[in-house]
Amino acid sequence: MHGHTLERVVYKQGPDWPQYAQRVLFWNWLTWLLNFADRGLIGPLLPMIIAEFDISYATAGGLVSLFFVGYLSTFFGGLLADRYGRKPMVGLSVFGFGLATCATGLVSGVKSFALVRVLTGSFEGLQYPAAAAWVSESFPYKKRGRALAIWETGYSLGTLAGIALATVIAAHFGWRSVWPICGAATLLIGFLFMRGMKERPRSETPGHDEAIALNLQSGSARIRDVLGIRNVWVVFVLHGLYNFTFWMAATWVPAYAIKIHHMSFMNGGLMSATLFGGISAGLILSGFLADRIGRKRTISLLTPLSALCLWGFTQAQSPALLFGLMVLGGIFGAYISTAIALVMDSTDPRLAGTAFGVALFGGEVGAVLGPLTGGIIAQEFGLQNAILAIPAALLAATVFVWLAHEPQRELHAGTHAEVELHT
């Protein structure tokens, strides 16, 4: 890749491309929001589920993690998105998890609950690499960080909406009533998405033009080539650490607030909602900086601040300080959109779905381990010690990001050329 730089790209999209790219971003954001609204439901509902099924913290953590076992389908979602297109995979995902979410309110016990959560995760996992590739390749490098940041607010706002919805509705009507409401909304949006969004050929995208400039399309597109892309494996680990951090938090912070700080059920659920509110703002901040100072610098600058805030959360006693530190932890720790931009920055769009499928698979490994590890630590050593794993994972990401490669910043100086931008 040496001798080539993204500063020399000539983008060939027509004048209607920006509007198309914005539609890609909007529809993928909306369906992504619903994807995460579903999984955000379970955190605040967990105390009620534990009480009804009479299960331990470790078993409850295992139930949450089973969703992410199903979500390991991300790898296959990427492969299928490269073969059959981005839109079909997103559509299949949305209709599948919408139906599974509706069915969750009908479970009769632990086994049926576990089965439906695996099924839900399997459908939701298909969307991630397809949508990540579709959004990434539709925007040029200098706008990609912000576009991905806006798209990823669907994850944070969706999680926040799911937490809030679950907390308010369950407090009045019980935990089972929440699922069919969310599932029905998902099915409606899925129908509108399939009618309202078109997919254009990947050969027309800014990602395609960048691949040519970086000499990534000099040969045939082979799936095994993905395994040789350094950023794919760096993001594999970074995404794993990120999901370990924030799905442990989403799962166990409500119980921590209720048990350790004697908050009400409502305030316990809202505590984790404030984290994802902070992440929503943090994603925009991270995306803005990533397009200006680089992906690695942004992550290594903001993530240690998040670790410090979330460590302070474990030491604080004042409710106001607890909520404030949780918000700041989310703002400074929202590095995920910046991290995944590293994949598209150095990947041929013909293989982008597969590359994202491999990289994001690491995230689901972390998501499986986060709630389960938190439950085991809480069971053996208490909730206070379980929460301490959150800032530790953030510090690990701060160091690991420096193994990534940024072609537009690390190649020979003096190679800048005039860039023709039509996007």
N, C-alpha and C positions, 0 to 999 in steps of 0.2 A: 504494500500500500504506500510505501515511501515514494516521494516524488509527486504525489497527488494531494490535492487539498480541496476542501469544500469551499474555500474562498474563490475557486476558479469555475464554479458551476455556472452554466448557462441554462436557465430554466425556460422550458418551451411551452408552458401551459398558456391557454388562450384567456381572453378577458373574462370569460364566464367561470373560470376555475375557482376564484375566491368564494363565489356564492356556493358552488358545489362543495368545496371543502368545509364551509360553514355548516351546510346541511349534514355532511358526514359527521361533523363534530356534535351537532345538536342531537341527532337521533341516537348516536352511540352514547352520548351523555345521558339521555333520558332513560334508555334501556339499562344502562349501567347503574343508574340511581336505583331502579327497581331491583336489580340483582342484589344490591347491598342492603336495600331496605329489608329484604327477606331475611338475610343473615343477621341483621342488626336486631331482629326481634328477640332472639333467644337469650341474650345476656340479661336483660331485666326480668325476663320470665323465668329464669333459672331457679330462683328461690321457690316459686310456686310449683315448678316441675319437680324439684327435689322433694318438696313436702308431699305432693300427690303420689309420687312413685316410691317414696321412702328410700331414697338412694343416698350414697355418700358423695362428698366433694369429688373424689377420684372418679367415681362412676359418671357423675355429671360432666366432669371435664372430658371424659372419654366420649360421651354422647355428642358434645359440641365438636370434638375433633373428628368424629366420624363423618360429619359434613365435609370436612376438608380432605378426608380420604377419597370421597367421591369427586372432589374438586381436582384431584390429580388428573382428571380428564383433560386438563389444559394442554398437555402434550399432544393428544390426538386432535384437539380442536385446532391447534396450529397446523398440523399436517393436512387436515381436511380443508382448512381455509385456503391453503396454497393450491390445493387441487380443485376444489369446487367453488371457491369464492368466499369473500368475507360476509356478504349479506346472508347467504343460506345458513351459515353457521350461527350468526347472531340470531336469526329468526328461529331456528331449531332450539337454541338455548332458551330464548325468552318464553316460548310456548311450553317447553318442557318444564322449566322450573316454576312457571305460573301454575300449571296443573298440580305439580308436586306440593307447592305451598298450600294450595287449597286443601289437599289431602291431609296435611299435617294436623289440622284441628280435629281429625277423626281418629287419631291413634288411640289404641286401647291399653298400651303398656310400653315398657322399656324396649322390647324387641321391635315392635312396629314403629316406635319413634325412631330407633336407630336405623331401620330400613329406609324410612321415608327421607331421613336426613342425608343418607348416602346418595339416594336417588336425586334429591334436590341439588346436592353438590355436583353430581355428575353432569347434570344439564347446565348448571351455572358455569362450570369450568370451561365449557366449550366456547363461551363468549369472550373470555379474557384475551387470548392471543389473537383471535380474529379482529376484535375491536381495536386492540392496541396497534396491530399492523395497519389497519384501515386508516385510523386517525394519523398515525406516524407518517405513513407514506404520502398522505394527502397534503402535508405542510412542509415547506422548506426548512432547512436546519435552523435558520435564525428566527423562525416562528414556531418550531416544533416543541420547544420546552414549554412555552405558554399554552399551546394547543393541548398538549398532554396534561398540563396542570389543570386546565379548565375541564377536560374530560374526567380526570381523576376526582374532581370535586363531586362528581356523581357518586363515587364510592363513599366519600366522607359525609356528604349531605344525605345520601341514601341511608347510611348507617345511622346518622343522627335521627332521620325521620323514622326509621324502624324502631329505634330505641324509644323515641318519644311516643310513637303510636302504641307500641307494646305497653309502655308504662301507664299511659292514660286509659286505654281501653281495658287492659287487664285489671286495673284497680277497680273498675266498675262492673265488668262483665266476665272476668275470668280469663285465664291465659289461652284457652282454646278459641275464643271468639276472634282473636287478632288475625289468624292465618288466612281465613277465606277472604277477608277484606283486602289484604295485600295481594293475594293470588288473583282475585278478580280484576284489580287495577292493572296488574301485570299483563293479563290476557288481552285486555282492551288496548293497551299501549302497543303490544306486540302486533295486533291486527293493523293498527294505524301505521306502524313502522313498515310493515311489509307492503302496504299500499303506497306509502308516501316517499320511499327512499330507493334510489337507483344506484347501482355500482358501476363505475367506469373501469376500463382496462388498466392494469397496473403499469403498462408501458407508457401511459400518459401522465404518470404522477411525478411530483418533485423528487420523490425517493428514487425513481428510476433514473432521473437526470443525475442525481448525486452518485448513484452506483456507477454510471458511466465515467464520471469525472474521477472517481476513486479506483477505476479499473476493476470493479467488482463483477462486471459482466463480460469479461474477456473469454469465458468458456461456458460450458453448459452448467445449468443449475442442478447441483447434486446435493441431496439431503445430508450426506456425510460431511459436506463442506461446513455446515453449521457447527459441527463439533470442534472445528479449528478456529472459531471466532472467539478471541479472548473475552470481549465484552459480554458475550452470552453467558459465560461461566462466572464472570464477576457479578453480573446482575442476578444470576442464579442464587448466589450467596447473599447479596444485598437484599434481594426480595425476600429470601428466607428469614433474614434477621428482622426485616420490617414487619412481616406478617406475624412472626413470633412475638414481637413487641406489642403490636396493637391489637391482635386478637386475644392475646393473654389479657391485655387491659380491658377490652370490651367484655370479656367473659367474667373476669374476677373483680374488677373495680366496684361494680354494684354490691357484691357480697362483702368486699372489704369495707366499703363505706357504711354498710348496715351493721356488720358485726363488730368492727373495730371502733368506728366513730359513732355508732348508735343512731345513724340516720334513719329516716322513714324509708319505706319501699319506694315511694315517689322520688325522694331526693337521691337515693342510691342509684336509681336508673338515670336520673338527670346528671349525675356526676360523670358517668361515662359518655353521656350525650355531649357534655361540654368539651370533652377531649376531641370528639369528631367535629364539633363546631370550630375549635382551634385549628384542626387539620385542614378544614375547608379554606380558611384564610392563609394558612401556611403553604398550601399547594400553589396558590397564586404567587406568593412571595418567592418560593423556590423556583417556579417556572420562569419568573421575571429575571431573577439573578442568573439562572442557568443559561439563558440566551445571551447574557452579557459578560459574565466572568467565567463561564464554563461549568460543566456538570460536576467535576470532581471538587473544585473549589467551593461551590455552593453547598454540597453535602458536608464537606469537612468543616465548613464555617458554621453552619446552623445546627447540625446534629449534636455536637457536644453541649450546646446550650439547652437542648431538649433533655439530654441525659441529666444535666444539673437540676433542671426544674422538676423532673419526675423523681429524682432522688430526694429533693426537698419535699415533694409530696408525701413521701413515706415518713418524713420526720415531723411534718406540720400537724397542728391540732385544731387551729381555728378553721371553722367551715369556710369562711370567706377566702382564707389563704389556700385551703385545699382546692377550691374551685378555680382560683386564679392560677395556681401552679399547673393544674390540669390543662387549662386553656393554653398557657404558654408552652407546655410540653408538646401539645398538638401543633401549635404554630411553627415551632422550631424543628420539630421532628418529621414534618411531612415531606420526606425526600423521595417518595416512590416515583412520582412522575419524572423527576430529574434523572433518577437511576435508569428507568426503562428507556428514556430517550437515547441512552448510550448504545442500545441494541440497534435501533434504526440508523444511527449515525455511521455505522460501519457494516451494514448488511444489505445485500442485494434484495430488492423487493420481491423477486421471484421466490425467495426463501424466507421472507420476513415472518410469515405466519409460523413456520417451523422454528425459526430462531426465537421468536417470542414464546412459542410453546415450550421449548427447552428452558429458556431463562425463567419464565414464570412458574414452571414446575417447581423450582426451588422455593418460590413463595408459598406454594401449597404445602411443601414439606414443613416449612416454618409454621404455617397456620395449623397443621396437624399437631405439631409439637407444643405450640404455645398454650392453648387451653388445657391440654393433657398434662404438660409439665407443671403448669400453675396449680392444677388440681392435686397432683401428687405432692408438690412442695407444701401446699396449704394443708393437706391431710396429715403430713408427717411433721412439718415444722411451723405451721401457722400461716395465716394469710399475710401477715406483715412481711415475712421472709419471701413469700411467693412474689409479691409486688416488686421486690428489689431486683428481680431478674430483668425487669423492663429497662431501667437505665443502663444496665450492663450490656444488653443487646445493642442499644444505640451507640455505645462507645465502640463496640466491635465494628459496626458499620463505618464509623468515622475513619478507622484505620484501613479497612479493607478496600474502600473505594479508590485508593491510590494505585491499585493494581489495574484499574481500567485504562483504556487507550482512547484519547480524544484526537482523531486525525486532523481536525481543523486547528488544533492548538499545539500539537507536538511534532509537526513536520518542519521542514526547513524554513527559516525566516526568509523574507524577501520574495516569496512566491505568489504574493497577492496579485490578483488581476481584477479587472473591472467585472462586476457581477451584474448580469442582466436579469432582473427580477420582474416576473409578471404575475407573481402570486401574492 
